[in-house]
Amino acid sequence: MPAKNPRVNIVLDRLLYAALGRLAERDGISMSLEARDLIKEALEAKEDVYWDLVAADRAGTYNAKKSVSHKDVWR
């Protein structure tokens, strides 16, 4: 029976593998679940950095004279 979710295989060095094992044991979950959770956190952090850069870029081009008020937008 095929797996419900897509799979990925990774190769870890011994130290990283051991650290992942300790974290999984501490959290009471499998190494696979621990790796999945860590990857999710890393992707969220990278996304936050991206949107922070987008916001900073937009803030640099903000022109109060050209802006439209919230009230006017919803008329």
C-alpha positions, 0 to 999 in steps of 0.5 A: 500500500503506498504511503499517504504522505510524500517521503524524503530521504536525507543523509545526516552526519553522525553528530547531527543524527545523534542530536536529532535522536536526543531531541526526538527522545526528549520530545517523546516522538520519532526521529522522523516527526522531529525532523519534520517539525524542525524543517517546518520551523526552518521554513517558517523562519525563512518565510518570516525573513522574506516577508520582513525584507518585502515589508522593508522594501515597501516601507522605503517606497511609501508616499503619504501623498499617494496613499489611500485611507482605509475608509476610502478603500472600502467605499 
